[in-house]
Amino acid sequence: MWEIRDDEAAVITGKFDTNRGFAIDLSHVTISGCCVGCRR
């Protein structure tokens, strides 16, 4: 597990705000997926 940087979070939250008018609460967010090594 690791945390995303503030600039990465700003891109994600900005898209939701612009496209959907939805403000994300960054104090509790989980994003699941696979790292580049696991995707191969």
N, C-alpha and C positions, 0 to 999 in steps of 0.2 A: 504494500500500500504506500502511496505517496501523495503529496499535495500538489495541485497545479499552481503556477505562478499567478500573481495578480493580473498581469497583462493577458494571460490565457483566459482567465475567468472573465475579464472585461469583454473579450470577443464573444464568448458564449452568452453572457448575460445581455450584452448589447443587442445581439440578434433576437433573442426572445422579447426584449423590450420593444425593439423597432418593429418586428414582424407581428407580434401578438399582443403587445401592450401588457406583458407579464413581467413583473419584477421578481427576480429570483433572490431568495434568502441564502446567501453564501455561507451562513453559519452552519448549515446542515445540508450538504449536497453530496450525493453519491453518483459516480459515473462508473459503470462497469464496462469491461471490454477485454481485449487481448493486446498484449504488447507486440511489437514487430516480430520478435522471435517466435512467438506462439502462432502468429498468423501465417507463417511460412509452411 
